[in-house]
Every structure is written in C-alpha cells, then in structure tokens.
Amino acid sequence: MSGTRIRVDGRTVYVGNGSGHPDTDAESVVFVHGAGMDHTVWALPARYFARQGLRVAAVDLPGHGRSEGPPFDCIDAMAVWLGEALDALAIPTAAVAGHSMGSLVAYRFASTMPHRCRALALLGTSAPMPVTDPLLNAAKDNHHAAIDMANTWSHSTGTLGSNANPGVWMLGVGERLLERSAPGVFHADLTACNTFDAESAGAMIQCPVLVIAGDDDMMTPARAGLDVAQALPDARVVRLEGCGHAMLNERPNEVLDALIGVVPT
C-alpha cells in the first residue's frame, strides 16, 4: 500500500492511502490499527475504498510501522493525536474505523470530536478493554511470550492453520507483524487498553456506528462488543460466526462487506 509522510508534533507520521488518487474534495475514511500493529492490516479495505474514490488515511500511530515514536500509553492522547494528524492531512471530517486498541481510539475521537466523525466502525471492541497480567508483564519485559500469547489468543481455534483465501498463513502473519514492533511499543499499547476509562465514553456519539464482533473472540468477547453497541444511540452489529479477534486476517471479505454498509461513499 502506498502512502505519504506528514509531520505531527515535529515527528514524522506515515499514512497509507490505499494507492488511491482521490479528488481534492472527496470524502475521507480513516483506519486505526490495533496494539503492536500498523497500517498494513487495513490493506484490503483501504484499497477498496480508495478505488471507490474516497480519500483513505490508514495511519501508523506514533512508534508503529513507519511513524516516529515514542508511542503513547494512553487512549485519550492517541485520540487527540489522531485529530492533529487529520488536521495535517486537511481532513475536516471522516468515517473512522478502528480495530481492537484502534477501536478505542476511534471511539474516543468520535465522542470528543463528534463534529469530525460522520460514521464509526468498531472492530473487535470492548469498553473497558482489560488486559491480563501475564500478557502485560511479558510485554513489559519485551519477552516473546507476549507475542505468542496475543497471537494465539487472537485467532479462533477452528482456523489456526487455514484460511479461505489461498496463500495466507494467519499465525505467521500475526507473529511477524508483532515482532516488528520496537521494544516497549507493545507494552505501551496494552497499558493504554488496560487503563482506558470507558465512563460516558460514548455519550456524545451521534453518528451511525457499526460494531463487528467475532463469536470466537478470546481477546474482546462478542458480548463486550454487544455491550458497546447497546450504549450507543445508532449502532448496528455484525457478528462473525467462528471468527476470532484477528478478523481482518480471518474474515477479510466479510469485514469489508460490513464496512461497505456503514462507510458512506
């Protein structure tokens, strides 16, 4: 996926654009990745919406992918940063989609800057989003066990060794992506998730919302996503049977179909 580099708070930020060439007045869609990940997890939806003429911004959060660090360890700080990144891109309003940690960033962005969010998609979400001590401690020590735990728990047991799309090795992809994170980044992300204050987080959200939940999600159980949806005034739920937390890996086509239904083109 091609992209562009901008400056936010004096640091370089990379933004994937889905290899698109939109008109200057095109509507925008913003993608926010999960813990330890980067913009590449959004390759399929980013390219699809770019080809529909939308302006795509799949951000690498600070310290992730090709963006300079340091990483944030607070969701609120990430949401403020997202607003600054969109300012640098001259994007006044956008449909915003986030996965896992990115769903919390999108959630907070939409609640604190509702005038800037025309639609919201929350994938693999939970509010609050607690993280187990073994995972947090392993990540703090930069131990590979943190990657092993998160990667295994993110995939449903029925699809650990297979994928409907030929040539995709899901566990390998997830492991390599997390291994690319700089020391301390994964722990900062998990800390941000674990300390997220969900109290009244969605009170100001008035735009259409899509919640995508995997029925076999061990990281953010489907019931947690349903609770988030129930707290919002205009939310639709799509449940993916037999799907785990890594839904962009396990069910990319179904996720894209759901996003098409909420992202205005």
Helices and strands as residue ranges (DSSP letters): E 3-8, E 11-16, E 28-32, G 39-42, H 43-51, E 55-59, H 75-88, E 94-99, H 101-112, G 114-116, E 117-123, H 133-140, H 144-153, G 157-159, H 170-179, H 185-194, E 209-214, H 222-230, E 235-240, H 247-250, H 252-262
